[in-house]
Amino acid sequence: MMPGDMYDFNLNYIADTIKRRRAGTVGLQFPSGFARMAIEISEKIREHTGSTVVISANSCFGACDIDCGLLESVDLLFQFGHAEIPNLRVENVVAIEVESTIDLLPVMEQAIGMIGDRVGLLSTAQFVHRLPEVQRYLREHGISGVISRGDARIAHPGLVLGCNFSSATPDCDEYLYIGTGDFHALGVALATHKPVRIADPAMNEIRKPDVDRVLRQRCAAIERALDAESVGIIVSTKIGQFRESLAFGLREMAEQHGLDAHILIADMVTPEALLPFDVDVFVSTACPRIAIDNTAIFRVPVLTPPEFEVAIGERRWGDLVFDEIA
């Protein structure tokens, strides 16, 4: 645990792992929310192990986003803030989930009375280990909290990723998401078409994700793409987002509908990276957050694969689903 912080960076485990595996050089990779701790953590690791420590300054959007360049030059790479993806295990990469120790009682007291008698419980790596605690608390108040296992991409029961909501059990009519931020809860709502409440212990509040606003944005993006004559289909080189076969299938589908289609391969998908390519619409086979979170910053619509299928008539509007990576 870092001094004064409410997250456990598991430094003793890291030091023991380095010593046990006799790692002379180790890499550290952080998501942006924890990057401010990188230098302090690096110094502590070096002090306790004597190893050379290198900090990645590249992105870390999830366990799907391993800094493979850094991995090639170190003996071990510790990736912070995410749970390992079981069907994407990479040698010499150790996931440090950075579990939260924030007191959940104040926000859970607010949740009682807002939820029904049976609710699915979901969270991210920071809080998923607390779901049994939440389940017991709800049981004491006559509420059944359901924690379900996801598919092969999901490490823990109740865990959700930005691209996978298979832990959202279908036999619940509503969900309670324990955590900070809105995107994962929004993804659950879009993927299941069921009510979701966010129990945010950092803000100490219960709120709902703004599903209607996002649906309006996505419908507007699809409508802008209806008259497209050319398409750029994006493939991510990030190890857990690489969906090349999907991209080539989409290109074939686009060409069957008379579109001029091109495959674009990139690591970071940004407006600047796409600016030189003169197409009417982009389709991202990478993380679905690119299209959903950043819709306003691209000059032309960026669609997910299911949205693109709607735009070209291969899928009905009523059959639109959230893009998930299995």
Secondary structure, 3 states (H helix, E strand, C coil): CCCCCCEECCHHHHHHHHHHCCCCEEEEECCHHHHHHHHHHHHHHHHHHCCEEEECCCCCCCCCCCCHHHHCCCCEEEEECCCCCHHHCCCCEEEECCEECCCCHHHHHHHCCCCCCEEEEEECCCCHHHHHHHHHHHHHCCCEEECCCCCCCCCCCCECECCECCCCCCCCCCEEEECCCCHHHHHHHHHHCCCEEEEECCCCEEECCCHHHHHHHHHHHHHHCCCCCEEEEEEECCCCCCCHHHHHHHHHHHHHCCCEEEEEEECCCCHHHHCCCCCCEEEECCCCHHHHHCHHHCCCCEECHHHHHHHCCCCCHHHCCCCCCC
